[in-house]
Amino acid sequence: MEHILPSGGGRALLNIDDAALLLLDHQTGLFQTVKDIPVAELRNNVCALARIATLMKLPIITTASVPDGPNGPLMSELNEVAPHAIYVPRQGEVNAWDNELFVKTVRQTGRRTLIMAGVWTSVCVMFPALDAKAAGFNVYAVIDASGDPSDLVSRTTLARFVQSGVVPTSTNAAISELHRTWRRPEASEIADIYSVASPNYRAVIESFQQAHDVALSKN
């Protein structure tokens, strides 16, 4: 894929040549404890992130905390939307960064910017995010592709991110920063990815297509 970047600005934004996506503990048991975002919305956002990362050829690493226990297996959609993701098993560590294989796998990507999302945000994202930041990585936490047990926990988590230098972001922002321009041959697929994270965007696409079809029919 040709990396098409607008000239001039945007140097402070995510760079697809330096970014990797880490999806942490998006497990079916843990989903049942998420109260700060509807679980269906959370799952859609995770899928959208995985799809744009796959399209832009970012390394994707997944992991799970005791998937054979009450936390449950990873969400099944990841097998479909990110078939080339690397899964790193853990030996019971709550913090993925405490697992040597996980850290080794992250380092082997050669990427220094880590986009993280997971359940819970306050633990499964927070702990490795703080450790990765301390290890010299640039870390982004995708808040609406993550989930916490309450709004209070989520707000506390967000404050700690900001205090520690971890950049909070959203799924739509991450998608936009990664693709950067509509002058891509994959533009139609990117639009479809937006409609997963923001279902109302589907209406934008449909209304445009309808107007376009009407205009063509009059010519």
C-alpha positions in Angstrom: 0.0 0.0 0.0 1.3 3.4 -0.9 1.4 5.6 2.2 -0.3 8.8 1.0 0.2 11.7 3.4 -0.9 15.3 3.0 1.9 17.7 2.6 2.5 20.4 5.2 1.1 19.5 8.5 -0.1 16.6 10.6 3.3 15.7 12.0 1.9 15.5 15.6 -0.7 12.9 14.5 -0.5 9.2 14.5 2.0 7.8 11.9 1.0 4.5 10.4 4.7 3.6 9.9 5.4 3.9 13.6 2.1 2.6 15.2 0.9 -0.8 16.5 -2.5 -1.7 17.8 -2.7 -3.5 21.1 -6.1 -5.0 22.0 -6.2 -6.1 25.6 -8.6 -8.4 27.3 -11.7 -7.8 25.2 -13.3 -10.9 26.8 -16.9 -12.0 26.9 -17.0 -12.4 30.7 -15.5 -9.0 31.4 -17.9 -7.4 29.0 -20.7 -8.2 31.4 -19.1 -5.9 34.0 -18.8 -2.9 31.6 -21.2 -0.1 32.6 -19.7 3.1 31.1 -20.4 2.3 27.5 -23.0 0.0 25.8 -21.3 -3.3 25.1 -22.5 -3.4 21.5 -21.0 0.0 20.9 -17.7 -1.1 22.5 -17.5 -4.2 20.3 -18.3 -2.2 17.2 -15.5 0.2 18.0 -13.0 -2.6 18.6 -13.9 -4.1 15.2 -13.5 -0.7 13.5 -10.1 -0.2 15.1 -9.0 -3.7 14.1 -10.3 -3.2 10.5 -8.5 0.2 10.0 -5.3 -1.3 11.5 -5.5 -4.3 9.2 -6.2 -2.1 6.2 -3.3 0.2 7.0 -1.1 -2.8 7.7 -0.4 -2.0 11.3 0.9 -4.8 13.6 -2.0 -6.0 15.8 -1.4 -7.8 19.1 -4.1 -9.3 21.2 -4.0 -10.9 24.6 -6.4 -12.2 27.2 -6.4 -12.6 31.0 -7.2 -16.2 31.9 -9.5 -16.9 29.0 -10.5 -20.3 30.3 -11.8 -18.8 33.5 -14.7 -16.4 34.3 -13.2 -13.6 32.3 -14.1 -15.6 29.2 -12.6 -15.9 25.7 -11.8 -13.0 23.4 -14.7 -11.6 21.4 -15.1 -13.8 18.4 -15.3 -10.9 15.9 -11.6 -10.4 16.1 -10.9 -13.6 14.3 -12.8 -12.2 11.3 -11.7 -8.6 11.3 -8.1 -9.1 12.3 -7.1 -12.6 11.1 -3.4 -11.8 11.1 -3.3 -10.4 14.6 -0.7 -12.0 16.9 -2.2 -13.5 20.0 0.0 -13.5 23.1 -1.0 -15.9 25.9 -0.4 -14.9 29.5 0.3 -16.9 32.6 -2.2 -15.2 34.9 -0.6 -11.7 34.8 -3.1 -9.0 35.3 -0.8 -6.5 33.7 0.1 -7.6 30.2 3.4 -5.7 30.5 4.4 -8.1 33.2 4.5 -10.9 30.6 7.9 -11.1 29.0 6.5 -12.6 25.8 4.0 -9.8 25.4 6.7 -7.1 25.8 9.0 -9.0 23.5 6.3 -9.2 20.9 5.6 -5.5 21.1 9.3 -4.6 20.8 9.7 -6.9 17.8 7.2 -4.8 15.8 9.8 -2.0 15.8 7.0 0.5 16.4 7.3 3.2 19.1 3.7 4.4 19.1 1.2 2.0 20.8 -2.5 2.4 20.3 -4.2 0.5 23.2 -7.8 -0.5 24.0 -9.2 -3.0 26.4 -11.4 -4.1 29.3 -11.1 -2.8 31.9 -9.7 0.6 30.9 -8.6 1.2 34.5 -6.6 -2.0 34.8 -6.0 -3.9 31.5 -5.3 -0.7 29.6 -4.0 1.5 32.4 -1.3 -0.8 33.7 0.5 -1.7 30.4 0.0 1.9 29.2 1.8 3.3 32.2 4.6 0.7 31.9 5.0 1.3 28.1 5.1 5.0 28.6 7.8 4.6 31.3 9.7 2.4 28.8 9.8 5.2 26.2 6.8 4.4 24.0 4.2 6.9 22.9 0.9 5.6 24.1 -2.6 6.3 23.0 -5.6 4.9 24.9 -8.8 4.6 22.8 -11.4 5.3 25.4 -14.6 4.2 23.5 -13.0 0.9 22.5 -12.4 0.2 26.1 -14.8 -0.2 29.1 -14.9 0.2 32.9 -17.3 -0.9 35.6 -18.7 2.6 36.1 -18.6 6.2 34.9 -16.7 7.2 38.0 -14.0 4.6 37.4 -13.8 5.8 33.8 -13.4 9.4 34.7 -10.7 8.5 37.3 -8.9 6.5 34.7 -9.0 9.3 32.1 -7.6 11.7 34.7 -4.7 9.3 35.4 -4.0 8.9 31.7 -3.7 12.6 31.3 -1.5 13.0 34.4 0.9 10.2 33.2 1.2 11.5 29.6 -0.9 8.7 28.0 -3.0 10.3 25.2 -6.7 9.6 25.4 -8.5 9.4 22.1 -11.6 8.0 20.4 -12.2 5.4 17.7 -13.2 8.0 15.1 -10.1 10.1 15.8 -7.8 7.1 15.5 -9.4 6.1 12.2 -9.0 9.6 10.9 -5.4 10.0 12.0 -4.4 6.6 10.5 -5.9 7.1 7.0 -5.3 10.9 6.9 -6.7 11.4 3.4 -9.6 10.2 1.2 -7.3 10.1 -1.7 -6.8 6.4 -1.2 -8.0 3.6 -3.4 -9.5 2.0 -0.2 -11.7 5.1 0.4 -15.0 3.1 0.2 -13.8 0.6 2.7 -12.6 3.3 5.0 -16.1 4.9 4.8 -17.6 1.6 5.7 -15.3 1.3 8.7 -16.5 4.8 9.9 -20.1 3.6 9.7 -19.2 0.7 12.1 -17.9 3.1 14.7 -20.5 5.8 13.9 -23.6 4.1 12.6 -25.2 7.5 11.7 -22.4 7.9 9.1 -24.1 5.2 7.1 -27.0 7.6 6.6 -24.5 10.2 5.2 -23.1 7.6 2.8 -26.6 6.5 1.7 -27.9 10.0 1.2 -24.9 11.0 -0.9 -25.2 7.8 -3.0 -28.9 8.5 -3.6 -28.2 12.1 -4.7 -25.4 10.9 -6.9 -27.6 8.2 -8.5 -30.4 10.8 -9.2 -27.9 13.2 -10.7 -26.6 10.5 -13.0 -30.1 9.4 -14.1 -30.8 13.0 -15.3 -27.8 13.1 -17.6 
